């Protein structure tokens, strides 16, 4: 991409390191409906969460 002056534009950004103890779930690309999230550890169910994507 070039600016109106004809010079190329350069963008630079830094992101912080995400913590190792968090898991992020982006539901943007899921279809609409009801979902069930099962959190497992060593083949044992720890937590079951239901959520709706509208």
N, CA, C and O of each residue as an XYZ file, in Angstrom:
216
protein
N       0.845     -1.170      0.000
C       0.000      0.000      0.000
C       0.890      1.232      0.000
O       1.933      1.260      0.653
N       0.472      2.234     -0.730
C       1.257      3.461     -0.812
C       0.419      4.650     -0.359
O      -0.800      4.676     -0.532
N       1.080      5.603      0.210
C       0.411      6.838      0.616
C       0.148      7.687     -0.622
O       0.625      7.365     -1.709
N      -0.590      8.741     -0.466
C      -0.896      9.614     -1.602
C       0.355     10.260     -2.182
O       0.386     10.636     -3.354
N       1.385     10.385     -1.351
C       2.629     10.975     -1.842
C       3.447      9.985     -2.676
O       4.464     10.362     -3.258
N       3.015      8.733     -2.739
C       3.718      7.739     -3.521
C       4.719      6.923     -2.729
O       5.259      5.940     -3.237
N       4.976      7.323     -1.474
C       5.910      6.574     -0.638
C       5.202      5.380      0.004
O       4.049      5.504      0.417
N       5.869      4.232      0.094
C       5.225      3.073      0.726
C       5.003      3.306      2.224
O       5.806      3.957      2.893
N       3.912      2.767      2.724
C       3.600      2.866      4.146
C       4.152      1.650      4.869
O       4.061      0.535      4.356
N       4.714      1.841      6.030
C       5.234      0.744      6.839
C       4.625      0.850      8.230
O       4.680      1.903      8.865
N       4.054     -0.230      8.686
C       3.461     -0.268     10.013
C       4.190     -1.300     10.848
O       4.587     -2.350     10.343
N       4.365     -1.007     12.111
C       5.011     -1.938     13.008
C       4.259     -1.913     14.330
O       3.876     -0.848     14.814
N       4.049     -3.079     14.907
C       3.353     -3.149     16.181
C       3.928     -4.257     17.037
O       4.457     -5.245     16.526
N       3.820     -4.087     18.319
C       4.275     -5.096     19.271
C       3.089     -5.567     20.095
O       2.214     -4.780     20.456
N       3.072     -6.851     20.385
C       2.034     -7.403     21.249
C       2.700     -7.979     22.489
O       3.812     -8.503     22.435
N       2.007     -7.872     23.581
C       2.501     -8.470     24.816
C       2.376     -9.984     24.726
O       1.526    -10.505     24.004
N       3.211    -10.669     25.446
C       3.151    -12.128     25.502
C       1.886    -12.541     26.252
O       1.628    -12.057     27.354
N       1.100    -13.433     25.656
C      -0.108    -13.916     26.320
C       0.279    -14.861     27.450
O       1.217    -15.643     27.294
N      -0.408    -14.812     28.566
C      -0.067    -15.694     29.684
C      -0.250    -17.165     29.310
O      -1.136    -17.515     28.531
N       0.593    -18.008     29.872
C       0.510    -19.436     29.606
C      -0.651    -20.089     30.335
O      -1.001    -21.231     30.039
N      -1.249    -19.388     31.274
C      -2.296    -19.979     32.094
C      -3.697    -19.660     31.602
O      -4.670    -19.979     32.285
N      -3.828    -19.039     30.433
C      -5.139    -18.685     29.905
C      -5.335    -19.309     28.530
O      -4.395    -19.429     27.743
N      -6.565    -19.699     28.260
C      -6.940    -20.220     26.954
C      -8.024    -19.306     26.408
O      -9.019    -19.044     27.083
N      -7.834    -18.819     25.183
C      -8.790    -17.922     24.563
C      -9.569    -18.669     23.490
O      -8.989    -19.380     22.669
N     -10.880    -18.502     23.503
C     -11.752    -19.128     22.518
C     -12.479    -18.015     21.771
O     -13.303    -17.309     22.352
N     -12.179    -17.859     20.500
C     -12.822    -16.838     19.679
C     -14.018    -17.477     18.989
O     -13.848    -18.354     18.141
N     -15.228    -17.046     19.344
C     -16.435    -17.661     18.793
C     -16.968    -16.904     17.577
O     -18.081    -17.163     17.119
N     -16.183    -15.981     17.065
C     -16.627    -15.163     15.937
C     -17.016    -16.016     14.733
O     -18.014    -15.718     14.077
N     -16.272    -17.048     14.430
C     -16.495    -17.829     13.221
C     -17.386    -19.041     13.437
O     -17.585    -19.821     12.506
N     -17.929    -19.225     14.638
C     -18.852    -20.329     14.874
C     -20.216    -19.980     14.297
O     -20.598    -18.810     14.248
N     -20.948    -20.999     13.860
C     -22.309    -20.790     13.392
C     -23.210    -20.478     14.575
O     -22.883    -20.790     15.720
N     -24.357    -19.855     14.284
C     -25.309    -19.555     15.344
C     -25.873    -20.850     15.903
O     -26.117    -21.806     15.167
N     -26.079    -20.869     17.214
C     -26.644    -22.059     17.835
C     -26.152    -22.237     19.258
O     -25.477    -21.370     19.813
N     -26.502    -23.376     19.838
C     -26.127    -23.701     21.214
C     -24.895    -24.605     21.183
O     -24.828    -25.550     20.397
N     -23.927    -24.309     22.040
C     -22.677    -25.064     22.091
C     -22.425    -25.580     23.496
O     -22.901    -25.013     24.481
N     -21.681    -26.648     23.568
C     -21.256    -27.220     24.840
C     -19.740    -27.323     24.816
O     -19.165    -27.917     23.904
N     -19.095    -26.742     25.822
C     -17.640    -26.770     25.934
C     -17.275    -27.690     27.090
O     -17.672    -27.447     28.230
N     -16.522    -28.740     26.801
C     -16.083    -29.689     27.827
C     -14.590    -29.493     28.071
O     -13.786    -29.576     27.142
N     -14.225    -29.233     29.316
C     -12.822    -29.071     29.685
C     -12.380    -30.368     30.361
O     -12.942    -30.788     31.373
N     -11.356    -30.988     29.771
C     -10.902    -32.305     30.216
C      -9.473    -32.217     30.746
O      -8.684    -31.378     30.313
N      -9.156    -33.104     31.697
C      -7.796    -33.279     32.182
C      -7.594    -34.755     32.479
O      -8.284    -35.334     33.318
N      -6.637    -35.357     31.779
C      -6.343    -36.789     31.915
C      -7.601    -37.631     31.734
O      -7.898    -38.516     32.537
N      -8.338    -37.333     30.653
C      -9.562    -38.042     30.282
C     -10.673    -37.943     31.315
O     -11.593    -38.762     31.304
N     -10.612    -36.967     32.203
C     -11.680    -36.735     33.172
C     -12.274    -35.355     32.922
O     -11.552    -34.387     32.681
N     -13.598    -35.281     32.985
C     -14.302    -34.028     32.771
C     -14.150    -33.141     33.998
O     -14.508    -33.535     35.107
N     -13.617    -31.944     33.793
C     -13.444    -30.981     34.889
C     -14.611    -30.010     34.928
O     -15.177    -29.742     35.988
N     -14.968    -29.482     33.756
C     -15.998    -28.445     33.693
C     -16.768    -28.584     32.389
O     -16.179    -28.817     31.334
N     -18.074    -28.441     32.465
C     -18.940    -28.457     31.283
C     -19.656    -27.113     31.243
O     -20.319    -26.719     32.202
N     -19.512    -26.416     30.118
C     -20.082    -25.083     29.964
C     -20.965    -25.060     28.722
O     -20.572    -25.550     27.664
N     -22.161    -24.487     28.855
C     -23.067    -24.303     27.724
C     -23.111    -22.817     27.388
O     -23.136    -21.977     28.287
N     -23.121    -22.488     26.089
C     -23.285    -21.098     25.695
C     -24.007    -21.036     24.354
O     -23.984    -21.985     23.570
N     -24.639    -19.911     24.115
C     -25.392    -19.683     22.877
C     -24.697    -18.629     22.040
O     -24.264    -17.600     22.559
N     -24.591    -18.883     20.747
C     -24.082    -17.889     19.794
C     -25.290    -17.348     19.053
O     -25.975    -18.089     18.349
N     -25.550    -16.068     19.208
C     -26.724    -15.459     18.576
C     -26.375    -14.808     17.270
O     -27.247    -14.248     16.606
